[in-house]
Amino acid sequence: MRLYAIARIPFCLLVEQDGDSRSLRLHRLDGGHYVEDAVAKAGETLSVTEPFRWAMDPGTLR
């Protein structure tokens, strides 16, 4: 993520897996580093409007 921040990439989406469960963590660039902007665990929906409209339940990932 540090290299993404240096390249000024405005958003970074991480998919994390814990056993059979997954979560999504959206980070946005704030100055020279990323801050967590939104989190969704399986059964929840991560909805974003920037950089484009998008929604997903991480429980649907395989």
TORTORSE-991495 format. One record per atom (N, C-alpha, C, O): residue in one letter; x, y, z. Coordinates in pm, 1 decimal. Example, Ala and Ser with C-alpha at 12.3 -4.5 7.8 and 13.67 -1.06 7.14 Angstrom:
<sites>
{site 'a' {1319.0 -569.0 780.0}},
{site 'a' {1230.0 -450.0 780.0}},
{site 'a' {1320.0 -330.0 780.0}},
{site 'a' {1423.6 -331.9 846.5}},
{site 's' {1285.0 -225.0 708.0}},
{site 's' {1367.0 -106.0 714.0}},
{site 's' {1290.0 3.0 787.0}},
{site 's' {1340.9 113.8 803.9}},
</sites>
This chain:
<sites>
{site 'm' {81.2 -118.9 0.0}},
{site 'm' {0.0 0.0 0.0}},
{site 'm' {85.9 125.7 0.0}},
{site 'm' {44.8 229.4 -52.1}},
{site 'r' {202.6 116.9 57.1}},
{site 'r' {290.9 233.5 60.1}},
{site 'r' {326.2 279.1 -81.0}},
{site 'r' {328.0 398.8 -109.9}},
{site 'l' {354.2 182.5 -168.6}},
{site 'l' {387.2 217.3 -306.8}},
{site 'l' {265.8 275.0 -379.5}},
{site 'l' {280.9 364.3 -462.9}},
{site 'y' {146.0 225.2 -349.2}},
{site 'y' {24.6 282.2 -407.6}},
{site 'y' {8.3 427.0 -363.4}},
{site 'y' {-28.6 512.6 -443.7}},
{site 'a' {35.7 454.9 -236.2}},
{site 'a' {24.8 592.0 -184.9}},
{site 'a' {126.2 683.7 -253.5}},
{site 'a' {94.4 797.6 -287.8}},
{site 'i' {247.8 633.6 -273.2}},
{site 'i' {349.2 713.1 -342.3}},
{site 'i' {303.7 743.9 -484.9}},
{site 'i' {329.2 852.8 -536.2}},
{site 'a' {236.1 647.6 -549.0}},
{site 'a' {185.6 666.2 -685.3}},
{site 'a' {56.8 749.0 -687.3}},
{site 'a' {2.4 776.3 -794.3}},
{site 'r' {7.6 789.3 -568.5}},
{site 'r' {-112.8 872.9 -555.1}},
{site 'r' {-239.3 803.3 -604.9}},
{site 'r' {-328.8 868.8 -658.3}},
{site 'i' {-247.5 671.4 -588.0}},
{site 'i' {-368.8 596.9 -623.1}},
{site 'i' {-471.9 627.3 -514.5}},
{site 'i' {-447.1 598.8 -397.4}},
{site 'p' {-586.8 684.5 -550.7}},
{site 'p' {-677.9 739.4 -450.4}},
{site 'p' {-748.7 637.3 -362.0}},
{site 'p' {-785.2 670.3 -249.1}},
{site 'f' {-769.4 513.9 -409.4}},
{site 'f' {-839.6 413.1 -329.5}},
{site 'f' {-767.1 280.2 -337.8}},
{site 'f' {-700.6 250.0 -436.9}},
{site 'c' {-780.9 201.7 -232.7}},
{site 'c' {-723.0 68.3 -227.9}},
{site 'c' {-825.6 -23.0 -161.5}},
{site 'c' {-871.3 6.0 -50.9}},
{site 'l' {-862.2 -132.5 -227.0}},
{site 'l' {-959.8 -226.8 -172.8}},
{site 'l' {-887.2 -355.9 -136.8}},
{site 'l' {-820.6 -416.4 -220.8}},
{site 'l' {-900.7 -397.2 -11.0}},
{site 'l' {-838.9 -520.6 35.7}},
{site 'l' {-946.5 -625.8 59.7}},
{site 'l' {-1050.9 -596.9 118.3}},
{site 'v' {-920.4 -746.8 14.3}},
{site 'v' {-1007.1 -860.8 43.5}},
{site 'v' {-931.6 -946.0 143.8}},
{site 'v' {-820.5 -991.3 116.5}},
{site 'e' {-991.8 -967.7 259.5}},
{site 'e' {-927.5 -1047.1 364.5}},
{site 'e' {-1006.0 -1174.6 386.5}},
{site 'e' {-1129.1 -1173.9 385.2}},
{site 'q' {-934.6 -1283.7 406.6}},
{site 'q' {-998.7 -1412.5 428.5}},
{site 'q' {-960.9 -1465.0 566.2}},
{site 'q' {-843.9 -1464.9 604.5}},
{site 'd' {-1062.0 -1509.8 639.8}},
{site 'd' {-1042.5 -1571.9 769.8}},
{site 'd' {-1119.0 -1703.1 769.2}},
{site 'd' {-1238.4 -1706.5 799.0}},
{site 'g' {-1050.5 -1809.9 735.4}},
{site 'g' {-1117.8 -1938.7 719.5}},
{site 'g' {-1206.8 -1933.6 596.8}},
{site 'g' {-1159.4 -1906.0 486.6}},
{site 'd' {-1336.3 -1960.3 614.9}},
{site 'd' {-1431.4 -1955.5 504.0}},
{site 'd' {-1496.2 -1818.8 489.0}},
{site 'd' {-1572.6 -1796.9 394.9}},
{site 's' {-1467.6 -1727.5 579.0}},
{site 's' {-1529.4 -1595.2 578.2}},
{site 's' {-1437.2 -1492.6 513.0}},
{site 's' {-1314.8 -1502.9 522.2}},
{site 'r' {-1497.1 -1393.9 447.5}},
{site 'r' {-1420.0 -1287.5 383.2}},
{site 'r' {-1474.8 -1151.4 424.1}},
{site 'r' {-1591.9 -1137.2 459.2}},
{site 's' {-1388.0 -1053.3 418.6}},
{site 's' {-1429.4 -915.6 443.7}},
{site 's' {-1362.7 -825.5 340.8}},
{site 's' {-1260.7 -860.3 281.3}},
{site 'l' {-1423.1 -709.0 321.7}},
{site 'l' {-1369.1 -607.8 230.7}},
{site 'l' {-1334.4 -484.3 311.4}},
{site 'l' {-1412.5 -442.0 396.7}},
{site 'r' {-1219.4 -426.5 285.9}},
{site 'r' {-1176.9 -303.3 351.3}},
{site 'r' {-1136.7 -203.7 243.6}},
{site 'r' {-1043.4 -227.0 166.6}},
{site 'l' {-1208.4 -93.3 239.9}},
{site 'l' {-1178.7 12.2 144.1}},
{site 'l' {-1099.2 120.8 214.6}},
{site 'l' {-1141.1 172.9 317.9}},
{site 'h' {-984.6 154.0 158.0}},
{site 'h' {-898.1 259.2 211.7}},
{site 'h' {-893.4 372.1 109.5}},
{site 'h' {-892.8 347.3 -11.1}},
{site 'r' {-890.0 495.3 157.5}},
{site 'r' {-876.5 610.8 68.2}},
{site 'r' {-750.1 686.7 105.4}},
{site 'r' {-708.9 689.4 221.4}},
{site 'l' {-690.9 747.0 6.7}},
{site 'l' {-567.9 822.5 26.2}},
{site 'l' {-599.0 953.1 98.0}},
{site 'l' {-686.3 1028.9 55.7}},
{site 'd' {-528.2 978.4 204.9}},
{site 'd' {-543.6 1101.5 283.2}},
{site 'd' {-403.6 1159.1 301.8}},
{site 'd' {-328.5 1114.6 388.6}},
{site 'g' {-369.2 1257.4 220.4}},
{site 'g' {-232.4 1309.3 223.8}},
{site 'g' {-139.9 1206.2 162.1}},
{site 'g' {-155.2 1171.5 44.9}},
{site 'g' {-45.2 1157.3 238.4}},
{site 'g' {51.4 1060.0 188.7}},
{site 'g' {29.6 919.4 239.0}},
{site 'g' {115.6 833.0 221.2}},
{site 'h' {-86.8 894.4 303.1}},
{site 'h' {-111.4 759.4 354.7}},
{site 'h' {-259.8 724.7 340.8}},
{site 'h' {-342.8 811.8 314.6}},
{site 'y' {-291.4 597.0 358.7}},
{site 'y' {-428.9 549.8 347.0}},
{site 'y' {-496.0 546.4 483.7}},
{site 'y' {-433.7 515.2 585.1}},
{site 'v' {-624.6 579.1 483.2}},
{site 'v' {-708.2 564.2 602.2}},
{site 'v' {-824.3 472.9 564.1}},
{site 'v' {-872.0 475.2 450.6}},
{site 'e' {-868.6 393.3 659.6}},
{site 'e' {-979.9 302.8 633.8}},
{site 'e' {-1107.3 384.6 616.8}},
{site 'e' {-1140.7 467.4 701.5}},
{site 'd' {-1177.4 361.0 507.6}},
{site 'd' {-1296.4 438.4 473.7}},
{site 'd' {-1423.9 358.3 498.0}},
{site 'd' {-1524.4 414.8 541.1}},
{site 'a' {-1421.6 226.9 470.9}},
{site 'a' {-1539.9 142.7 488.5}},
{site 'a' {-1496.8 -2.5 504.1}},
{site 'a' {-1394.4 -45.1 450.6}},
{site 'v' {-1578.5 -78.1 579.5}},
{site 'v' {-1552.1 -220.1 602.4}},
{site 'v' {-1684.5 -295.1 590.0}},
{site 'v' {-1788.4 -246.1 634.3}},
{site 'a' {-1680.5 -413.4 529.9}},
{site 'a' {-1797.4 -500.6 524.9}},
{site 'a' {-1751.8 -643.5 546.2}},
{site 'a' {-1655.8 -689.7 484.4}},
{site 'k' {-1822.0 -712.5 634.5}},
{site 'k' {-1796.8 -854.5 658.2}},
{site 'k' {-1902.1 -934.2 583.3}},
{site 'k' {-1999.6 -877.2 534.3}},
{site 'a' {-1883.6 -1066.3 573.8}},
{site 'a' {-1980.4 -1152.2 506.4}},
{site 'a' {-2119.7 -1125.8 562.7}},
{site 'a' {-2138.8 -1118.3 684.0}},
{site 'g' {-2216.2 -1112.0 472.5}},
{site 'g' {-2353.3 -1081.9 512.3}},
{site 'g' {-2383.8 -933.4 514.4}},
{site 'g' {-2499.9 -894.1 525.4}},
{site 'e' {-2281.0 -850.5 504.1}},
{site 'e' {-2296.8 -705.5 497.4}},
{site 'e' {-2265.8 -661.3 354.1}},
{site 'e' {-2206.3 -736.5 276.9}},
{site 't' {-2305.7 -541.4 320.0}},
{site 't' {-2278.8 -489.3 185.9}},
{site 't' {-2187.5 -368.5 195.6}},
{site 't' {-2213.4 -274.3 270.5}},
{site 'l' {-2081.0 -373.4 118.9}},
{site 'l' {-1993.4 -257.3 104.7}},
{site 'l' {-2044.5 -178.4 -14.9}},
{site 'l' {-2041.8 -227.3 -127.8}},
{site 's' {-2090.9 -57.0 9.5}},
{site 's' {-2140.8 29.8 -97.3}},
{site 's' {-2051.1 151.9 -106.6}},
{site 's' {-2022.5 217.1 -6.2}},
{site 'v' {-2007.3 182.1 -226.8}},
{site 'v' {-1922.4 299.9 -248.5}},
{site 'v' {-1978.0 381.7 -364.7}},
{site 'v' {-2046.6 328.8 -452.2}},
{site 't' {-1947.9 509.7 -364.2}},
{site 't' {-1988.1 596.9 -474.1}},
{site 't' {-1867.1 655.0 -545.4}},
{site 't' {-1879.7 707.9 -655.8}},
{site 'e' {-1749.3 645.8 -483.0}},
{site 'e' {-1626.0 692.9 -545.5}},
{site 'e' {-1523.4 581.6 -544.7}},
{site 'e' {-1517.9 510.6 -444.3}},
{site 'p' {-1445.9 560.3 -640.8}},
{site 'p' {-1434.4 635.7 -764.4}},
{site 'p' {-1547.1 603.9 -863.1}},
{site 'p' {-1557.3 668.3 -967.5}},
{site 'f' {-1632.3 504.8 -831.3}},
{site 'f' {-1749.6 471.7 -911.8}},
{site 'f' {-1850.3 404.0 -820.0}},
{site 'f' {-1814.4 359.2 -711.0}},
{site 'r' {-1975.8 396.3 -862.8}},
{site 'r' {-2079.0 330.9 -782.4}},
{site 'r' {-2058.3 179.8 -788.8}},
{site 'r' {-2041.2 121.6 -895.9}},
{site 'w' {-2060.4 118.2 -669.9}},
{site 'w' {-2033.4 -24.4 -663.1}},
{site 'w' {-2079.8 -76.0 -528.3}},
{site 'w' {-2065.7 -6.7 -427.5}},
{site 'a' {-2134.6 -196.0 -524.6}},
{site 'a' {-2177.3 -258.0 -398.7}},
{site 'a' {-2152.0 -407.8 -406.0}},
{site 'a' {-2171.3 -470.4 -510.3}},
{site 'm' {-2108.2 -464.8 -293.0}},
{site 'm' {-2082.3 -608.3 -288.6}},
{site 'm' {-2090.1 -660.5 -146.3}},
{site 'm' {-2048.3 -594.2 -51.4}},
{site 'd' {-2144.6 -780.7 -133.5}},
{site 'd' {-2140.3 -854.7 -8.1}},
{site 'd' {-2020.4 -948.5 -18.4}},
{site 'd' {-2018.0 -1034.1 -106.9}},
{site 'p' {-1920.1 -935.1 69.6}},
{site 'p' {-1802.2 -1021.3 58.2}},
{site 'p' {-1834.0 -1169.0 76.5}},
{site 'p' {-1752.8 -1254.7 41.5}},
{site 'g' {-1951.6 -1199.6 131.0}},
{site 'g' {-1991.7 -1338.9 144.7}},
{site 'g' {-2016.1 -1407.5 11.1}},
{site 'g' {-2021.5 -1530.3 4.2}},
{site 't' {-2031.1 -1328.2 -95.9}},
{site 't' {-2053.4 -1386.9 -228.8}},
{site 't' {-1922.7 -1422.1 -299.1}},
{site 't' {-1924.8 -1486.0 -404.3}},
{site 'l' {-1809.7 -1381.9 -243.1}},
{site 'l' {-1679.6 -1412.2 -303.3}},
{site 'l' {-1643.2 -1558.9 -281.6}},
{site 'l' {-1675.5 -1616.6 -177.8}},
{site 'r' {-1578.1 -1616.9 -376.5}},
{site 'r' {-1534.5 -1757.4 -364.0}},
{site 'r' {-1385.1 -1765.0 -377.4}},
{site 'r' {-1327.9 -1873.8 -370.0}},
</sites>
